[in-house]
Amino acid sequence: MEILRLGTRGSKLALWQAEHVKNALAAAVPDLQVEIHIIKTTGDKILDVALSKIGDKGLFTREIEKELLEEKIDIAVHSMKDLPSRLEEGLGIGAVLPRENPQDVLISDIKGRLMDLPDGAVLGTSSLRRKAQIKYVRPDIQVADLRGNVETRIRKMREEGMDGIILAYAGVKRLGYESLISEHLDYDLLMPAAGQGAIAVEMRAVDPEVFEIIRLINDEQTRIEVEAERSFLAELEGGCQVPIAAAAGFRGDSLILKGLVASLDGQDILRAEMTGSMEQPAQLGQDLGRQLLEAGAGRILDRIRHMGASE
């Protein structure tokens, strides 16, 4: 293969990720030419409505996956947290690049910590996961729906007089906005989305020529962590529409997985942690998901779905 066609969204962050994959492939296969194809998704077209009101995670991937299945592109590059926990039939994740710090961060011109913001402070985010956890630790905070790319959210924060916004550290760092960070939020305050900070390279499930190329840029530790988190998400049948968080990491040769399920108002939060084998990350995710379901997560999730809520 001389030319590899790479599909991506057209935002600055998506293009950074696409170029990052392109450069990694160039280093691994110097003679390979990578073409970047920009594909507009439903999530890119609807910018004035909270994600919770318009659908699931497929909003940012469906059109790209269609091009992949129709063989108009050879691979697709996504933020891992945007990928549904169960992929379209005929598709698979061929590689996961080394992960950036998965934490969320607070950006605020006040330059204070989350717990030090004034009573009734206004924070911007469109994520139900973030909203629920913020409400749990700071019930007084007002959460305003906020969508758009990183620079758009920062601009809206200032134009609309918000006290701060919550973003993923990975995107903030990749776009050069680290100097605006007020606080890196510990998992005790705000646990990240499954797959946050990781870049996924999606491919057709059966395409050995492409797989032989992209496997060269796979980071095994990140792949294992993300597989555990996504398995946890799948066990809970979660997506953008429910406040679910997960974070995996290594402790020696053991894999540690933390999981969280919350009610929309942050009144009920269930947390659990489990240790498992790095050889069976999917099993660890399933086991932790079942443990939380048995502890009452099922009732919380059923209540959310009955309300017709979606993130």
N, C-alpha and C positions, 0 to 999 in steps of 0.2 A: 504494500500500500504506500503510495507516494503522497496522497492528499487525504487528510482527515477533516471532515466537516463537523464543526463544533457549534451546537445550538445554545443560545443563551437569551435571557431577557436583556433589555437595553439600558437598565439603570446604571449609574456609575459604579455601584457596588457589584452588580452582576458582571459588568465588563471587567472590573478589576479581577474578579474571580476567574473569568474566562481567560484573561491574559495570564494569570497565575498558572492555570492548567496548561495553557499553550507553552509557556516558558519551561515548565517541568517536563513536558513531552519533548521539547526541543533539546533539553539537556540529556534526556534518556535515549532519544532516537534522532540524532543530528540531521539526518537526511529527510526527515518527515516534514511535510508542509501542512500547517494547520490553518484552515479557513474558519473565521468566526462569522456565524450567521445570527443576526438579531431577530428574535421572534417576540411579538407583542402578545401578552397574555391578558386574560380577562381582568386579573388583579391590577394590571398596569393601566387598564382603560377606565376602571371605576375608582376614582380617587377621593370622592367626597362622601363615601358611605363607609361606616365601620365594617371590617371584615366579618364581624359576628352577625351582620344582617344580610350578607350576600352569598355566603357559601362556605366551603371547606378549603383545605389546603391546596386542592387541585386548581384553585384560582390562579396560582403562579406557575403551574407546571403543565396543565392539560394540553395547551396548544403546542408546547415544545415536544411533549411526548407523542402527540399525533404526528408531527414531522419525523420523529425518530422511527415510529412504527411504519410510516410510509416510505422510509429509507431516503428521505430528503436530506437528512443529516446522519452522521455516524455516531455521535455521542452528544449528550446534553449535560451542561454544567449547572448545578443548582446549589443554593444554600441548603444543607441537609435538613434543616428544621422546616423548610417549605415542602418537603416531599411527604406525601401521605404515607402512613405506616404500612399500607399494603399497596404495592405498585400495580399498574395496569398489567394484564396478562401479556406475556411476551417481552417484558422489560425487566431489567435487573440493575443493581449497583455494581459496576465493574471495578471501581476504585474510590478510595476516600483519601484525601490529602491530609497531611499532618494538621492537627487541630489547633486553632487559636484558643486562648483562654475563653471558656464558655460563659463566663459570668455576665450578668447584666450590670449596667452602670447608670449612675445618676448624673445628668448634666443639668447644671443650675447656675445661673448668674449670681445667685446668692452665695454660692460656693460652700454651702453647708452640707452636712450629712443628712440622710433621709430622716433619722430620728430627731434631728435638730431643726427641721423646717418649721416655720411658724404654724400655729393652730389654724386649721382650715386652708392650708396651702393647696394650690392647684397643680396637679401633675398630669402631663399628657402621655397617653398610651392608648392603643386600640386593642391591646392584648388582654383577654379575660384572665389568663394565667397571671399576668402582672397585676391587674386590677385586684383580683381576689387576695393575693398575698400582701399587697400594699394595704388593703382594707383591714387585714388581719393584724398587722403590726401598728398601723396608724389609722384607726377608724374615722378620725376627724378629717383626713385628707380628702379633697374633692378630686376625682379622676375625670379628666376630659378626654373624649375620643380624639385621637390624633393619628393620621395616616400620612404616607408619603415617604420619600427617601430620606436619608439621614440629614442632608442639608436643608431639605424642605421642613422637616420637623424642628430643627434648630431655629430656622427663620420664623416659623409659626409660634414657637414658644415665646419669642421676643415680641412679635407683633401682637399676640393675643394676651400678653402679660402673665403668662404662666410662671409658676415658681420653679418649674423644672420638668424634665422629660426622662423617661427610662428607655434605654436602648441597649442592644447587645454590644458588648465591648468589641467583639471581632469586627463588626462593621465600622465602628467609630475609629478603631486603630487603622484598619485598611484604607480608610479615606482621609486619614491625617488629622483627625479632630481630638486626639488624646489630650491636648492641653485644656479642653473644655470640661473634662471629667471632674466631678466633685467627689465621687465616691465609687469604689468598686463594691458591689453589693454581695456580701457573704451569702452562702446558701441558706443560712438560718433566717435571713431576711427575705431573700428572693431567689428561689431555685430556678434554673434556666429551663428552656424548652428542650425536649429530646433532640439531640443532634446539633444543638446550638454551637456555633464556632467552627463547624466542619463543612468542607466543600465536597459534594458528591459528584461523581462522574457516572451518569446513567447511560446504559447501552441496551441494545437488543439482547435478549436472553441467550440467543444462539447466534453468535458472530465471533467465531474463534480468532479471526484475523485481527479484529479490533481489540479483543480481550488480550491477546498476546502483547499488544502495544500498551494499553492503558494499565495493565497490571504492574508495569514497571514503575508507576508513580504512586502505587498504593502504599499507605502507611498502616501497618498491621495493628499497632496499638490503637490508633483512632478507629479503625474498622471494628475492633472488638468492643470498644466502649460504646460506639454508636449502635452496634447491633443489639447490645443489651438494652439500651434506652428505647430503641424503636420497637423491640419485642415487648417491653413493658407497656408502651403506648398502644400497641396492637391488642394486647390482652385486655386492656381497658376500653378498647374500641374508641380511642380518643382521636381528636384532631383539633382543628382551630376552634371547634365549637364548645370545648370544655376546658376548664382550668386544670391541666395536668402538667407536671414538671418531672424531669428526671436528670440525674447526673451520675455518670459512671467514672471510675478511676481505679488505678492500680495501687495496691499496697503489697509490696513484695511481689510474689507470684499470684496473689489473690486479686480477684476483681470485686470491687465494692460498688454497689448500685444503690443510690438513694432515689426515692420516689415520693410524689406528693399529689394529692387530689384535694381540690377545694370547692366549696360552694361559691356561687357567684358573688355573694355579699361578703365573703371572707369570714363568715361566722363559724363555719365548720372547715377545719383543715386536718387532713390525715396524712401523716408522714410515716415512712418506714425505710429501713435500710437492711440490706442483705449481702452476704458475702458468698461468692461462688467461684467456679473454676473459669479461668480465661479460655479454656477449651470449649466451654458451653455457654457463651454469653446470651444466646437466645433463650435457653432454659432458665437462666437467672432472671431475665426480664419477665418471663411468664410466671415464674414462682413469686416474684415480688408483686406483680399485678394481682395474682390470686389472693395473696396475703392481704392486700389493701381492700380488695373486693369483700373478703370475708370480714374485714374490720369495719365495714360500713360504707366503703366507697361506692358500691353499687347503688345504694339508696341516694347518695348525693348526685351521682350521674343520672340516675333515672329521673330525679326531680328536675334537673337542668333540662334534660331532653323533653320532659313533659311540658316545660315552660316554652319550648320551642326556641331556646337560646342557642346561639352559635357564635363562635369566636371568629 
